[in-house]
Amino acid sequence: MAGTMTTDDLYSTVQELSDIDHDAALRRLSVLVPGNRAAFGDVRSRLAKRLHDHSDDYRATAALALVNRALATAARVDPLDWKLRWAKGRKP
């Protein structure tokens, strides 16, 4: 299921999970979308736009906080990391 989740699915899931405990929601998100920083970034942009249009949307605020925590825990992949480049046979 993790590979088939679209950004729209993630957007609605984050909104649903923002109503529960954030630690439990982060565990659920880590299973659904393991380390997909691009998807979380897209959802964060949509939530930020929603908050820009309606600043009193507290559910969007909670969802944005959840996405930011998920992004903080997601691993970063540096494409210029020499270990990755050598593992793929490319020299720096």
C-alpha positions in Angstrom: 0.0 0.0 0.0 2.9 2.4 0.7 3.9 2.5 -3.0 0.4 3.2 -4.2 -0.4 6.1 -2.0 -0.9 9.3 -4.0 -0.3 12.8 -2.7 -4.1 13.3 -2.5 -4.4 10.2 -0.4 -1.6 11.4 1.8 -3.2 14.8 2.1 -6.5 13.3 3.4 -4.7 10.8 5.6 -2.7 13.5 7.3 -5.8 15.5 8.0 -7.5 12.4 9.5 -4.4 11.5 11.6 -4.0 15.1 12.9 -7.0 14.4 15.2 -5.1 11.6 17.1 -2.0 11.5 19.2 0.9 12.9 17.1 3.3 10.1 18.1 0.9 7.4 17.0 0.2 9.4 13.8 3.9 9.6 13.0 4.3 5.9 13.5 1.3 5.3 11.1 2.8 7.8 8.5 6.2 6.1 8.7 4.5 2.8 7.7 2.3 4.3 5.0 4.9 6.6 3.4 8.4 5.5 4.5 10.8 8.4 4.0 9.1 10.0 0.9 10.2 13.6 1.5 8.8 14.8 -1.9 5.3 13.6 -1.0 5.4 15.2 2.4 6.7 18.4 0.8 3.8 18.5 -1.6 1.3 18.0 1.2 3.1 20.7 3.3 2.7 23.2 0.4 -1.0 22.4 0.0 -1.6 22.8 3.7 0.4 26.1 3.8 -1.7 27.5 0.9 -4.8 26.4 2.8 -3.6 28.2 5.9 -2.7 31.3 3.9 -6.3 31.4 2.6 -7.9 30.6 6.0 -5.6 31.4 8.9 -8.2 30.2 11.5 -8.2 26.6 10.1 -7.0 24.8 13.2 -7.3 21.3 11.6 -4.9 22.4 8.8 -2.6 23.8 11.5 -2.5 20.5 13.3 -2.0 18.6 10.0 0.9 21.0 9.0 2.6 20.4 12.4 2.3 16.6 11.8 3.7 16.9 8.3 6.6 19.0 9.6 7.4 16.4 12.3 7.2 13.7 9.7 9.7 15.6 7.5 12.0 16.1 10.4 12.2 12.4 11.0 12.4 11.3 7.4 15.9 10.5 6.2 17.7 12.8 3.9 19.5 11.4 0.9 22.3 13.5 -0.4 22.8 12.8 -4.1 26.4 14.1 -3.9 27.4 11.8 -1.1 30.6 10.1 -2.2 29.6 6.7 -0.7 26.4 6.6 -2.8 28.2 7.7 -5.9 30.9 5.1 -5.5 28.3 2.4 -4.8 26.7 3.2 -8.1 30.0 3.1 -9.9 30.3 6.9 -10.4 33.3 8.7 -9.1 33.0 12.2 -7.6 
